[in-house]
């Protein structure tokens, strides 16, 4: 008796599902509704096409779907479209992709709330906790992903002023980062004995990785300087627009340490490229170059990638500089920082 009732119920449910499918197909005859909703295989599609052809007369007189049924259908299409966009990564920056993933997974995050520093920082000293440091606020607004609590990845005061300590802290980190540097005129190039300092930096959403070529997955990046005077303002240099497709230029990062191993050999011979970190320009002549010694670094006034302009007031040293303090912060919200740290751990395990 129970088996008979279960069979009858299942049959009724199947019939109802087929009826709804036919009604939706009748309303959206130019779309493959079965594939959109149920992701049917080719064999199932062929079978349904054969069945629908035999019952075309019946479907033509079926009532139109209800508003609730239409809403369910639209939601199903949106979900499938979002999944396809994520899978193909078409026209999505890492920031847009991350936000779409969070929306689809219904994840809460703190990216949209004001930025906050809870760890010790040379650049963001703790003073009045009711006020946010002006550079922190402006960088958060300029980056569009700087809200929430920032995570310190590297500090020259805590980890040592070393290029390779810096590299170990950021290599494999798959999330937005802010690089901050306090610099002075290079001693080997300066024509005066000035002691003036400047704060410059770089923001990117691309993963930090060792490479013999420039890379960069999207245009959500910029170079910047901070004026620690009465203005307390940052100056930002963004990527230029490409005249052909009006999109911002990518491939703007360069990280080539002398210890980089390619095909079982160290790449000490660079074929004209420079060791260290380069931002903008080319691998032979980056707009901003950070050397492995952190001395005799250089900042150019223009290149083909970023907007023109000089961020350093170091004319006496021909814009060569030495780094005194440096920090790197992970931003983008709690969940993105968490996943980016996991990616860094995976990269560390892979290279040890």
HELIX and SHEET records of a PDB file:
HELIX    1   1 UNK A    2  UNK A   27  1                                  26    
HELIX    2   2 UNK A   33  UNK A   38  1                                   6    
HELIX    3   3 UNK A   42  UNK A   54  1                                  13    
HELIX    4   4 UNK A   56  UNK A   59  1                                   4    
HELIX    5   5 UNK A   67  UNK A   88  1                                  22    
HELIX    6   6 UNK A   94  UNK A  104  1                                  11    
HELIX    7   7 UNK A  134  UNK A  143  1                                  10    
HELIX    8   8 UNK A  156  UNK A  159  1                                   4    
HELIX    9   9 UNK A  163  UNK A  170  1                                   8    
HELIX   10  10 UNK A  315  UNK A  317  5                                   3    
HELIX   11  11 UNK A  334  UNK A  351  1                                  18    
SHEET    1   A 2 UNK A 115  UNK A 116  0                                        
SHEET    2   A 2 UNK A 148  UNK A 149  1                                        
SHEET    1   B 6 UNK A 151  UNK A 155  0                                        
SHEET    2   B 6 UNK A 320  UNK A 330 -1                                        
SHEET    3   B 6 UNK A 177  UNK A 185 -1                                        
SHEET    4   B 6 UNK A 197  UNK A 204 -1                                        
SHEET    5   B 6 UNK A 222  UNK A 226 -1                                        
SHEET    6   B 6 UNK A 234  UNK A 238 -1                                        
SHEET    1   C 6 UNK A 151  UNK A 155  0                                        
SHEET    2   C 6 UNK A 320  UNK A 330 -1                                        
SHEET    3   C 6 UNK A 297  UNK A 299 -1                                        
SHEET    4   C 6 UNK A 288  UNK A 290 -1                                        
SHEET    5   C 6 UNK A 276  UNK A 279 -1                                        
SHEET    6   C 6 UNK A 253  UNK A 256 -1                                        
SHEET    1   D 2 UNK A 261  UNK A 262  0                                        
SHEET    2   D 2 UNK A 265  UNK A 266 -1                                        
END                                                                             
